Amino acid sequence: MDLHYEIQGKGDAIALIHSGGADLRDWLFIAPELAKKYQVITFDGRGAGKSPPPLEPANYVEDLRKLLDHLGIYQVILVGHSIGGEIATDFALTYPQRVSKLVLVAPGLTGFEFSPQLQQWFEEIRAAAPDVEKMVKLNLEHSIYQTTVASPQRDLLYQMFKHNIERYFEWQSFEQVWPQPPAISRLHELKTKTLFMIGTKDSEDLFRIVELFKQVPDIRFAEIEGADHLPTLTHPAEVTNLISDFLSE
């Protein structure tokens, strides 16, 4: 297994999947708390943190399966943030028998088309390459990170973005391989008991994704007051409590 991973605690297995631009430090404040009761696996996705860069189109769902197989874990609780939630959703649809519960924090969704404004922001960041500082600055200026930028976790966010944007220049491929058809057309098939949480200051796109997830048969929603797209950094106690309460049901 070539992905960098860390394991804390003992008990039922929980895999925490970080957001884009981040790495396993996304869970810095949450993993140790969950590890008091569970076996917690955090890992750096391909091309992030300390994991090797993608040399061919990345298949994040299969990367996760291979990691779990490597660790001898068949059934797992999945917690995914942003693109990590996108990966977790697709994994649960592809391998439903392997996911006992699903927690999504401001997740992406395969097949979802982002607004022109968000797509323009992505394009501005790409166009700023190879100026890493400018790329980081464009990230930090977006409204979806303003709660975090105004918090004590600003430096952590800056360090994660800077490190992982620098890593982008090692990537041999920026293509991604996802299960087909996209999850957006299969949400009604998602049978896993699911918790979906979102900060009240996240983007309009994410609230459109909330509406789509209402098709999931067994799902509940929780809003985190005042949080932006990164409640894992700014509201870790609230996120941890929501996860713990959901898992103890």
Beta strands, then each sheet from edge to edge (+ up, - down):
strand 1: 5-8
strand 2: 13-17
strand 3: 39-43
strand 4: 76-81
strand 5: 99-105
strand 6: 193-199
strand 7: 219-224
sheet 1: 1+ 3- 2- 4- 5- 6- 7-
end
